[in-house]
Amino acid sequence: MSRLLLVAMPGNEHLAQSLAQAVEAELGQIELRRFPDEETYLRYLSSPEGRPVAILASLDRPDAKVLPFLFAAKTARNLGARSVGLVCPYLPYMRQDRRFKPGEAVTSAHFAAIVSPAFDWLITVDPHLHRRSSLSEIYAIPAMVLHAAPLVAEWIRQSVERPLLVGPDAESEQWVSAVARDAGAPHVILEKFRRGDRDVEVTVPDVERWWEHTPVLVDDIVSTARTMIKTLCHLGRAPLQPAVCVAVHGIFVGEAHRDLFEAGAERVVTCNTIRHASNLIDVTGLLAKAVRSFLPATAGEGGSS
């Protein structure tokens, strides 16, 4: 079997180094730049001919990243790659999974229809699947969903004394309860009312009986951080230890990261699905196991055009 060629899109170089080492892949080299008119120039400096190729692209703030990673996939195929897979630690366009108002685009389905023809398989970590049972509902390729909950629980267990896990809303209860169980900690769930992208109201249950515990706010995605900030303000009025904020994906729009500390967070921790200074939980092992599982199935097959 030819050795896997792992190609990192810009911003993914650090994770690519550890992942390439874990799966014994060659770290592919590409030249990627923009012409003066802002069109993309892409050139492979490592040949994909006759080899399985994996594109590593975490797609936070996706619109500027989508065309380059699609060009990388199509070019690998055109240059003779035996298969092309997508390792996408953060998968975007999952929230708009139905038409909430007349005339809206169901962008999760549209994005899947754009991505699927370019790849043979997809790996991602904890996508926003609240109203879908699986990615196969919209993606036309084998798609593996990995779960960071055990890694989050392990970090909490080792790093936080007497944690009390705090989940953001009823939709998160299953995930938060699993993390709490693995961490050997109690948990409570907030009531959340969202009136807009940045307008969130939360109700915190009675937590005073947990006064000896450290609140750990856990969520899958932190974007504007409005929910966590509102929760921190409520918790600040209770006789509790300073809170810790933990998320799988840290997007941190604008000054959200700084705002969490100003609202009273003692620590802010994320997985390294999106490169950020808060990355303390490493998903390399999860990704490596998944990548290896696809190699036998794809290494001897030609991809679709």
C-alpha positions in Angstrom: 0.0 0.0 0.0 1.3 3.4 -0.9 2.1 5.7 2.0 -0.6 8.3 2.8 0.1 11.9 1.7 -1.3 14.2 4.4 -1.9 17.8 3.0 -2.5 20.5 5.6 -4.4 23.6 4.5 -3.2 26.9 6.1 -3.7 27.1 9.8 -3.6 23.3 10.3 0.1 22.8 10.2 0.6 22.2 13.9 -2.0 19.4 14.1 -0.8 18.0 10.8 2.7 17.5 12.2 1.4 15.3 15.1 -1.2 13.5 12.9 1.3 12.7 10.2 3.6 11.2 12.8 0.8 9.2 14.4 -0.3 7.6 11.1 3.2 7.4 9.6 2.1 9.6 6.7 4.2 11.9 4.5 3.4 15.5 5.2 2.6 16.9 1.7 3.8 20.2 0.5 1.7 22.6 -1.5 2.1 26.2 -2.7 -1.0 28.2 -2.0 -1.4 31.9 -2.6 -3.7 34.5 -4.0 -3.4 36.4 -7.3 -3.8 40.2 -7.1 -7.5 39.8 -8.0 -7.8 37.4 -5.0 -8.3 34.2 -7.0 -6.5 31.2 -5.6 -3.3 29.7 -7.0 -2.5 26.1 -5.8 0.3 23.8 -6.8 1.3 20.4 -5.4 5.0 20.2 -4.6 4.6 16.6 -3.3 3.2 14.2 -5.9 -0.2 12.5 -5.1 0.0 10.1 -8.0 -1.0 6.6 -7.1 -1.3 7.4 -3.4 -4.1 7.9 -0.9 -4.4 11.5 0.0 -6.0 13.1 3.1 -6.7 16.9 3.2 -6.5 18.3 6.7 -8.8 21.4 6.9 -10.5 22.7 10.0 -13.2 25.0 8.6 -14.0 27.6 11.2 -14.7 30.9 9.5 -15.3 28.8 6.4 -16.1 31.0 3.5 -12.5 32.0 2.7 -11.3 28.4 3.2 -13.8 26.4 1.1 -12.5 27.0 -2.4 -8.8 26.4 -1.6 -9.5 23.0 0.1 -11.9 22.0 -2.7 -9.2 22.9 -5.3 -6.7 20.9 -3.3 -9.0 17.8 -3.4 -9.9 18.2 -7.1 -6.2 18.7 -8.0 -5.1 15.7 -6.1 -7.6 13.6 -7.9 -6.6 15.1 -11.3 -2.9 14.3 -10.5 -3.7 10.6 -10.0 -4.4 10.2 -6.3 -5.9 6.8 -5.6 -8.3 8.3 -3.1 -8.9 11.6 -1.4 -10.3 11.9 2.1 -11.1 15.0 4.3 -10.0 15.3 7.9 -12.1 18.2 9.1 -11.9 18.6 12.9 -14.4 21.4 12.9 -17.2 20.9 10.3 -19.1 24.1 9.5 -22.6 24.8 8.2 -24.4 22.4 10.5 -26.7 24.8 12.4 -29.0 25.7 9.6 -30.4 22.2 9.2 -34.0 23.1 8.4 -35.9 26.1 7.1 -36.9 28.1 10.2 -38.4 31.0 8.2 -39.9 31.0 4.7 -37.2 31.4 2.0 -34.2 30.5 4.1 -31.4 28.4 2.6 -30.8 25.0 4.3 -27.1 25.6 4.2 -26.1 22.3 5.9 -27.5 20.3 3.0 -26.1 22.7 0.4 -22.6 22.6 1.9 -22.7 18.8 2.1 -23.7 18.6 -1.6 -20.7 20.8 -2.5 -18.2 18.8 -0.4 -19.3 15.2 -1.0 -18.3 14.9 -4.7 -14.7 16.0 -4.0 -13.9 13.4 -1.4 -14.1 9.6 -0.8 -14.6 9.9 3.0 -14.9 12.4 5.8 -13.8 12.5 9.4 -14.9 15.2 11.9 -15.2 15.8 15.6 -18.5 16.5 17.4 -20.4 18.3 14.6 -23.6 20.1 15.5 -26.1 17.3 15.0 -28.8 18.4 17.3 -31.6 17.9 14.8 -30.0 15.2 12.6 -29.3 11.6 13.6 -26.2 11.3 11.5 -24.1 13.0 8.8 -25.3 10.4 6.3 -28.6 12.3 6.1 -26.8 15.0 4.0 -23.3 13.7 3.1 -23.1 11.2 0.2 -19.8 9.7 1.3 -18.7 7.6 4.3 -18.6 10.1 7.2 -17.1 9.2 10.6 -18.1 11.3 13.6 -15.6 11.3 16.5 -16.5 12.3 20.1 -14.2 14.3 22.3 -16.2 13.7 25.5 -13.8 11.1 26.9 -10.9 13.5 26.4 -12.7 16.4 27.9 -13.7 14.3 30.9 -10.1 13.1 31.4 -8.8 16.7 31.4 -11.5 17.7 33.9 -10.7 14.7 36.1 -7.0 15.5 36.2 -7.1 19.3 36.3 -10.2 20.4 38.3 -10.7 19.7 42.0 -14.3 18.8 42.9 -15.8 19.8 39.5 -19.5 20.6 39.0 -20.3 20.4 35.3 -22.7 23.0 34.0 -24.4 22.3 30.6 -25.8 25.2 28.4 -29.2 23.9 27.5 -31.5 20.9 27.4 -30.1 19.8 24.0 -26.7 19.4 25.6 -27.8 17.2 28.5 -27.0 13.9 26.9 -23.5 15.0 26.1 -22.8 16.8 29.4 -24.1 13.9 31.4 -21.7 11.6 29.6 -18.8 13.9 30.3 -19.9 14.2 33.9 -20.2 10.4 34.3 -16.7 9.8 32.8 -15.3 12.6 35.0 -17.0 11.2 38.1 -18.7 14.6 38.8 -22.2 15.9 39.3 -23.9 18.1 36.7 -26.6 20.7 36.3 -28.3 22.0 33.1 -29.3 25.6 32.3 -32.4 26.8 30.7 -31.5 28.9 27.7 -33.7 31.3 25.6 -32.0 32.6 22.4 -33.6 35.6 20.9 -30.8 36.3 18.4 -27.2 35.5 17.5 -25.9 37.6 20.4 -29.0 37.9 22.6 -29.2 34.9 25.0 -30.9 34.6 28.4 -30.1 31.8 30.7 -31.6 30.6 34.0 -29.3 28.8 36.4 -30.7 26.2 38.7 -30.0 26.3 42.4 -26.3 25.6 42.8 -25.6 26.8 46.3 -25.5 23.3 47.7 -22.4 22.7 45.5 -20.5 25.6 47.2 -17.4 23.4 47.7 -17.3 22.5 44.0 -15.6 24.3 41.0 -18.2 25.0 38.2 -17.0 23.7 34.9 -19.1 25.2 32.0 -18.9 22.7 29.1 -20.2 23.1 25.6 -19.5 21.7 22.1 -18.9 25.1 20.5 -18.0 28.5 21.9 -18.6 31.2 19.3 -19.7 34.5 20.7 -19.6 33.0 24.2 -22.8 34.8 25.2 -24.3 31.8 26.9 -21.1 31.1 29.0 -20.7 34.8 29.8 -24.3 35.1 31.1 -23.8 31.9 33.1 -20.6 33.2 34.6 -22.4 36.4 35.7 -25.1 34.3 37.4 -22.6 31.9 39.1 -20.6 35.0 40.3 -23.6 35.8 42.6 -23.4 32.3 44.2 -20.9 31.2 46.8 -18.9 29.0 44.5 -15.3 28.6 43.4 -14.2 30.5 40.3 -15.4 28.8 37.2 -13.6 26.9 34.4 -14.9 27.0 30.8 -14.3 24.0 28.5 -15.4 23.5 24.9 -14.6 21.2 22.1 -14.5 23.8 19.4 -13.3 27.4 20.3 -14.2 29.8 17.5 -14.1 32.9 19.8 -15.7 35.5 17.6 -14.3 39.0 18.2 -13.2 39.4 21.8 -15.1 36.4 23.1 -12.1 34.8 24.6 -11.1 37.9 26.6 -14.7 38.5 27.5 -14.9 35.2 29.3 -12.1 36.1 31.6 -13.6 39.5 32.2 -16.9 37.8 33.2 -15.1 35.7 35.8 -13.7 32.6 34.2 -10.5 31.3 35.9 -9.5 29.2 32.9 -10.7 28.7 29.4 -9.8 25.4 27.7 -10.5 23.9 24.3 -9.6 21.0 22.1 -7.2 21.6 19.3 -9.8 21.2 16.6 -9.3 24.9 15.9 -5.9 26.4 16.6 -6.0 28.7 19.6 -4.0 29.6 22.7 -6.6 27.8 24.8 -5.9 24.4 23.2 -5.0 22.0 26.0 -7.0 18.9 24.9 -5.3 17.0 22.1 -7.5 15.1 19.5 -4.6 13.7 17.5 -5.1 10.2 18.8 -8.8 10.2 17.9 -8.1 11.5 14.4 -5.2 9.0 13.8 -7.3 6.0 14.7 -10.1 7.1 12.3 -7.7 7.9 9.5 -6.1 4.4 9.8 -9.5 2.8 9.6 -10.1 4.4 6.2 -6.8 3.5 4.6 -7.4 -0.2 3.9 -10.8 0.6 2.3 -9.5 3.5 0.1 -5.9 2.7 -0.7 -6.6 0.4 -3.6 -9.6 2.2 -5.0 -9.8 5.0 -7.5 -12.0 7.9 -6.5 -15.0 9.3 -8.4 -14.4 12.3 -10.6 
